[in-house]
Amino acid sequence: MIAYQVTVNGKHVATAGLHQGVVSAIANWVFIPSVLGANPDKDWQAGFSLSALDHLTSEHLSWFRHDFQVGDEITIKLVETDRVDEPTARGPQKIKPSDDDATT
């Protein structure tokens, strides 16, 4: 199967993949001004998450979520593999398909 192999600061954190579904690797950075005034050096947050929606089980899967600091390095490599890491969390799919989707 096709999977994402992710390292953070040179250390393996997860290999995530599915037979049927959607795997997402999301990096974000956001500026959040404080109540007392904006400070561009401190009023921000950066993070990364690796998760999926499994179409076979209708589950939301999560392998990794972490906040980052300046200088942290995320590497995402697309690989073909027979084995992926077990997710660290599983739960019901958050967005259910509508009844109309089942008939198409």
WOSUL-V28820 format. One record per residue. N is the residue number from 1. RES is the residue in one small letter. BURIAL is # if it has 24 or more other ideal C-beta (glycine too) atoms within 12 Angstrom, else .. Layout:
# WOSUL-V28820
N|RES|BURIAL + N|RES|BURIAL
This chain:
# WOSUL-V28820
1|m|. + 2|i|. + 3|a|# + 4|y|# + 5|q|# + 6|v|# + 7|t|. + 8|v|# + 9|n|. + 10|g|. + 11|k|. + 12|h|. + 13|v|# + 14|a|# + 15|t|# + 16|a|# + 17|g|# + 18|l|# + 19|h|. + 20|q|. + 21|g|# + 22|v|. + 23|v|# + 24|s|# + 25|a|# + 26|i|. + 27|a|. + 28|n|. + 29|w|. + 30|v|. + 31|f|. + 32|i|. + 33|p|. + 34|s|. + 35|v|. + 36|l|. + 37|g|. + 38|a|. + 39|n|. + 40|p|. + 41|d|. + 42|k|. + 43|d|. + 44|w|. + 45|q|. + 46|a|. + 47|g|. + 48|f|# + 49|s|# + 50|l|# + 51|s|# + 52|a|# + 53|l|# + 54|d|# + 55|h|. + 56|l|. + 57|t|. + 58|s|. + 59|e|. + 60|h|# + 61|l|# + 62|s|# + 63|w|# + 64|f|# + 65|r|# + 66|h|# + 67|d|. + 68|f|. + 69|q|. + 70|v|. + 71|g|. + 72|d|. + 73|e|. + 74|i|# + 75|t|. + 76|i|# + 77|k|. + 78|l|. + 79|v|. + 80|e|. + 81|t|. + 82|d|. + 83|r|. + 84|v|# + 85|d|. + 86|e|. + 87|p|# + 88|t|. + 89|a|. + 90|r|. + 91|g|. + 92|p|. + 93|q|. + 94|k|. + 95|i|. + 96|k|. + 97|p|. + 98|s|. + 99|d|. + 100|d|. + 101|d|. + 102|a|. + 103|t|. + 104|t|.
